Amino acid sequence: MNKRLIHSLGAGALVAAVCCTFGLIRVTAPGISGCSFTLLSCITPLISLYLLQRRSAALFVLLKTLGYAAGLSLAPTLGLPTVAAAMSYRSVNQGRDGQSLFAVGLPLMAVFLFALHPVGGQALAYTAFWLIPPALFAAMSLNLRIPRLLAAAVVSTFVAHAVGSVMWLYTMPTTPTLWLVLISVVAVERLLLAVIVSAVGVVMMVVQRRRAVVRLDCGRCIAKV
């Protein structure tokens, strides 16, 4: 095994381990009962930059799966919502060709699978949240002035929610009442999360631009020498 591959696997494992650690830390919205999310969900822009490189995503899912099998995690989602959020954020934010898959395809598939389930079919109102990404994508396709970074944040939060909810529905015992009661909590939770993710994205954008300026200045200095 060559050194480059070993270095790549090591870097990927480190990123995956950090993401798993962040996934264990929960953030609770003050004054809002039941509204909480993991710290990992707040840094989707960073995840989209690092987790999707150097085999980190596969290692992250593997670590989450092993953690669930060992009883260290109660969530049966195995990290897949996080990976889906990272991929959708990067795709929409960068305007890639596959953005329709994440903004439209995944949410609509989630609605279909939720409706197909005996319990989910009795709580279809819960899936209304997942129509927001397709609506945003349609608005962007009509050239409406929606900040791409904000759209990416909103799409990623609801894609993660859709993937996680469907996996939870099919693997855990639930009732229609449970899903319907969660609607008000989800509305506040996802709105707050979208704002946080947008803020992190803005900070990242500023940092990246400043780094680019510094590199350009350094390059000019070296050229003069």
C-alpha positions in Angstrom: 0.0 0.0 0.0 1.6 3.3 -1.1 2.1 6.2 1.2 -0.4 8.4 -0.6 -3.2 6.0 -0.1 -2.3 5.5 3.6 -2.2 9.3 4.1 -5.6 9.6 2.3 -7.2 7.0 4.5 -5.7 8.5 7.6 -7.0 12.0 6.7 -10.4 10.5 5.8 -10.6 8.6 9.1 -9.7 11.7 11.1 -12.5 13.8 9.4 -15.0 10.9 9.8 -14.1 10.6 13.5 -14.4 14.4 14.1 -17.8 14.3 12.4 -19.0 11.4 14.5 -17.9 13.3 17.7 -19.8 16.4 16.6 -22.8 14.2 15.9 -22.9 13.2 19.6 -23.2 16.9 20.8 -26.7 18.2 20.8 -27.8 21.8 20.6 -31.1 22.7 22.3 -33.0 25.8 21.3 -33.7 27.8 24.6 -37.3 28.1 25.5 -38.5 25.7 22.8 -39.5 22.3 24.1 -38.3 19.4 22.0 -36.3 21.5 19.5 -32.8 20.2 19.3 -30.2 19.1 16.7 -26.7 17.9 16.6 -23.7 20.2 16.3 -22.8 18.3 13.2 -26.0 19.5 11.5 -24.9 23.1 12.1 -21.7 22.8 10.1 -23.1 21.4 6.9 -20.9 23.8 4.8 -17.8 22.5 6.4 -19.0 18.9 6.0 -19.6 19.5 2.3 -16.0 20.6 2.0 -14.2 17.9 3.9 -16.5 14.9 4.5 -17.1 14.3 0.8 -13.4 14.0 0.1 -10.7 11.3 0.7 -13.2 8.5 1.4 -14.4 10.4 4.5 -18.1 9.9 3.7 -17.8 6.1 3.4 -15.7 5.9 6.6 -18.2 8.2 8.4 -21.1 5.9 7.5 -19.0 2.9 8.5 -18.2 4.4 11.9 -21.8 5.3 12.4 -23.0 1.8 11.5 -20.5 0.2 13.9 -21.6 2.6 16.6 -25.2 1.7 16.1 -24.4 -2.0 16.0 -22.5 -1.7 19.2 -25.3 0.2 20.9 -23.4 3.5 21.1 -26.1 5.2 19.0 -29.8 4.9 19.1 -30.3 6.5 15.7 -30.9 3.9 12.9 -30.0 6.5 10.2 -26.3 5.5 10.1 -25.1 9.0 9.1 -26.8 8.9 5.7 -28.9 12.1 6.4 -25.6 14.0 7.1 -24.0 12.8 3.9 -27.2 13.6 1.9 -27.2 17.1 3.4 -23.5 17.7 2.6 -24.0 16.5 -1.0 -27.1 18.6 -1.5 -25.5 21.7 0.0 -22.5 21.5 -2.2 -24.5 20.7 -5.3 -27.0 23.6 -4.9 -24.4 26.1 -3.6 -22.1 25.5 -6.5 -24.9 25.2 -9.1 -23.9 21.7 -10.2 -25.8 19.7 -12.7 -27.0 17.2 -10.1 -28.7 19.8 -7.9 -32.1 18.7 -9.2 -31.5 15.2 -7.8 -31.0 16.6 -4.3 -33.5 19.5 -4.4 -36.3 17.7 -6.2 -35.6 13.9 -6.6 -34.7 13.0 -3.0 -37.5 15.0 -1.3 -40.2 13.8 -3.6 -39.0 10.2 -3.2 -39.1 10.7 0.5 -42.7 11.9 0.3 -43.6 8.8 -1.8 -41.9 6.4 0.6 -43.5 8.1 3.6 -47.0 7.9 2.1 -46.4 4.2 1.2 -45.9 3.2 4.8 -49.1 2.3 6.8 -48.2 4.7 9.6 -46.8 7.5 7.4 -49.8 7.4 5.1 -51.9 8.6 8.0 -49.6 11.5 8.7 -49.0 13.0 5.3 -49.1 16.5 6.6 -45.6 15.9 8.0 -44.2 15.6 4.5 -45.2 19.1 3.5 -41.8 20.3 4.7 -40.1 18.2 2.0 -41.9 20.2 -0.7 -39.9 23.3 0.2 -36.7 22.2 -1.6 -38.5 21.5 -4.9 -40.3 24.8 -4.6 -37.0 26.6 -4.0 -35.4 24.9 -7.0 -38.4 25.9 -9.2 -38.0 29.5 -8.0 -34.3 29.5 -8.8 -35.0 28.0 -12.2 -37.3 31.0 -12.9 -34.3 33.2 -12.1 -35.9 34.7 -9.0 -33.4 36.4 -6.9 -32.8 33.9 -4.1 -29.3 33.8 -2.6 -27.8 30.6 -3.6 -26.1 30.1 -0.2 -29.4 30.5 1.6 -31.1 28.1 -0.8 -28.4 25.6 -0.3 -28.8 25.8 3.5 -32.6 25.4 3.3 -32.4 22.5 0.9 -29.7 20.7 2.8 -31.6 20.9 6.1 -34.8 19.6 4.7 -33.1 16.8 2.6 -31.4 15.6 5.8 -34.7 15.7 7.6 -36.5 13.8 4.8 -33.9 11.1 4.6 -33.7 10.7 8.4 -37.4 10.7 8.9 -38.0 8.0 6.3 -35.3 5.8 7.7 -36.7 6.2 11.2 -40.2 5.5 10.0 -39.2 2.2 8.4 -36.9 1.0 11.2 -38.6 2.1 14.4 -42.1 1.7 15.8 -44.0 4.9 15.5 -47.6 6.2 15.4 -49.4 8.8 13.2 -49.9 10.9 16.2 -46.2 11.1 16.9 -45.5 12.5 13.5 -48.3 15.0 13.6 -47.3 16.3 17.0 -43.7 16.8 15.7 -44.8 19.2 12.9 -44.7 22.4 15.0 -41.3 21.4 16.5 -39.8 20.6 13.1 -41.0 23.9 11.7 -39.0 25.9 14.3 -36.1 23.4 14.4 -35.5 23.5 10.6 -35.9 27.2 10.3 -33.3 27.8 13.1 -31.0 25.3 11.6 -31.2 26.8 8.1 -30.2 30.2 9.6 -27.3 28.7 11.5 -26.1 26.8 8.4 -26.4 30.0 6.3 -24.3 31.9 8.8 -21.6 29.2 8.8 -21.7 29.3 5.0 -21.1 33.0 5.0 -18.2 32.8 7.4 -16.7 30.1 5.2 -17.1 32.1 2.1 -15.4 35.2 3.7 -12.5 33.1 4.9 -12.0 31.4 1.6 -12.0 34.8 -0.2 -9.5 36.2 2.2 -7.3 33.2 1.7 -7.5 33.6 -2.0 -6.5 37.3 -1.7 -3.5 36.4 0.6 -2.3 33.7 -1.9 -2.6 36.2 -4.8 -0.6 38.8 -2.9 2.0 36.2 -1.9 2.3 35.1 -5.6 2.8 38.7 -6.7 5.5 39.2 -4.0 7.4 36.1 -5.1 7.1 37.2 -8.8 8.7 40.5 -8.0 11.6 38.8 -6.2 
